[in-house]
Amino acid sequence: MAVCLVCSKKSHQLGELCSCGGGYTVHDQHGEDSLHLLGKLIVNKIVPTAVISETNELIQYDAFQPSIDRTIAFIVVKPIVNNDPARRARLFSVVDKCAAIKQQNTPNILEIIDLPDLRCSSMTLEPIKGERLNEYMNTHPLDPVSLMHIIHQILQAVSAHHQAGICFPGIRAENVRISRSGSDRVFVKLTDLFSLTCQHDSEQNSFSDDVFNIGQMALSLITGQSLPITQIELPRDRSFLMPIAQLFSKAIAPKEERFESCTELLQAFETAFDLNTHENERPEVITSVSNKKVSKHQTPVPFEQVIWMHRPPQPMS
């Protein structure tokens, strides 16, 4: 249901002008809005309908564009950032680079809009759907195929950012959204990059830090262990995943021993699942976070026996 914040009249149509003429309808569970934009027509085309998240620097809304009958995400940059030239330049440097990324697991930026009356800037993106990965896993047990598919998508998305010169500081499972797209039941979208950019010092974050964070996330997904991961311990029914867990142990090794970027980590991951790859091109087998090498005959399961897992998710019957 939708509701008018002016007269409290209920409606089935979200984002429409209420019959009272005082405002536009919003989600009945719309959240707290410190900028008081809910139910108002912004720049004559955007109606914020619910608050999705808020930090000291940004507010993200679900929004509706009545003129073209479209739901979007609407992110407003608060005055604390917008009025600070250095912080604003840093954020919008990332925004501008992101606008050039066309990758399916990364939300597309649609438009950048100044809001001078509010002393804010804003941007519109394709709608952010799905459940956060850490919450999704509490109610949806994931088989190894789905886990590999999720990890692959995360790597593809962050690799695209690294190739564009963008770090994804502090990335974790909360920044991964899971939804259904066609027959794909675990389709990934990365979120919260702009709020994380505002919260982290760009000079202290590097591609190597992103590699570490994703390595930790992947190992937690594979092993079921809580963060931080310091020693790999696989459940017995997942022992065949050891070659992949060993690969990610290099991602959480000391900085000088890690993959330099997620592009390298992605390539190693894809090589591990490539039956056509020659034996001497396969990733090194790592037994611990210390990056200690062992001979290939000690690998618990040959990579060929793991290949079957990383097939496209099957349609639901």
Buried (B, 14 or more C-beta within 10 A) or exposed (E): EBBBBBEEBEBEEBBBBBEEEEBBBBBEEBBEBEBEBBBBBBEEBBBBBBBBBBBEBBBBBBBBBBEEEBBBBBBBBBBBBBEEEEBBEBBBBBBEEBBEBEBEBBBEBBBBBEBEEBEBBBBBBBBBBBBBBBEBBEEEEBEBBBBBBBBBBBBBBBBBBBEBEBBBBBBBBEBBBBBEEEEBBBBBBBBBBBBBBBBBEBEEBBBBBBBBBBBBBBBBBBBEBEEEBEEBEBEEEBEBBBBBBBBBBBBBBEEEEBBEBBBBBBBBBBBBBBEEBEEEEBBEBBBEBEBEEEEEEEBBEEBEEBEEBBEEBEEEE
